[in-house]
Amino acid sequence: MTGLSGRRRVSKPTASRHEMDLPKSVLVGDGVIKELGEFLKNLGCRGTVHIISGPHVMLMAREVVEEALRNEGFAFRWSNIGSVEIEPSKVTGGCASEQDGIILGLGGGRTVDIAKIVAFSSGHPFISIPTSASHDGISSPFASIKGSGKPYSIVTRSPLGIIADIDIISNAPFRLLASGCGDLIGKVTAIKDWELARDDIGEYFGKYSASLARLSADIVIKGAEDIGRRKKESYRDVVEALISAGVAAGIAGTSRPCSGSEHLFAHALDVIGANKGLHGEKVGLGTILMAELHGVGWENIVKALECIGSPTRAKDIGLSDEDTVKAFVHAGEIRPDRYTILNKVKVDESKARSIARMTNVI
Ligand SMILES: [Zn+2]
């Protein structure tokens, strides 16, 4: 143990006080994975480095990761979480051990989330090493895990450090990056929902964190064409925007700047068992629908998603019209403590169908 992290959750913000939970160091660039050992040393990490990863990533990155750790004298061990869903009971610390000094999550969104929860549950500091840019969990203090009984994210701690190697991330399938863009564009409606909660029920609202999350969405909306052309610089922009959005949640002490009614729609799809599409793809569709409810120009959202190559129609990800309508109707029930536009505008089946048709989502 290094004593750099603990099990204490980020405290809930109020109008009079709030806690910012931020990563200490973020390294972004081509080939930066080679600097892993030095990065950990500079952060003051000691003890065995426990790397949680999946079989594909282990095959791809094992050599370079082990060499980087050996060069700085770190002992290490690997946990392969495999391709099957991990049981939530195993995630609550079951695979950490006394010898572990630090836990690394090396892989896609699911791997990073699982490693983050293992680190939090066992009281170890956590380093996030995403191999794709598919959602903002790479830097936030929140994590979600399927089968945990909670369809939405749970509060943990922010990573102590993040290494985002653009060479690795740009080699991941483009669909993952496009999904990350959908997650970022969702900040448009997330911020509108947060403003609404401030105005209607007096909820704490962080101007700075809201602006930062909104900026992350704007970078993607403005750069949509370049992202769609798969320019390498765009990968870096998207990765930095995802990191900033996650940091915005860390500054706010709540997932509010990153997650509103568009996320409730995505979670509702999971709850009704419509297991189609990636997280950011579902969030992108939800953003189109919620933008119409908020009256903030769903057409611009569609235009940006289309330019990027992210889905704008339910059928693009194999979703049926009926499941889409059902998720839209029930989205407001997913998280009763989260006040959004769905508390203000009643969406029954007929309204859901008409908005989904009007916006061409179905
Ligand atoms: Zn998200």
Residues whose N, C-alpha, C, O or C-beta is under 5 A from the ligand:
A	BS01	ZN	H135 D183 C258
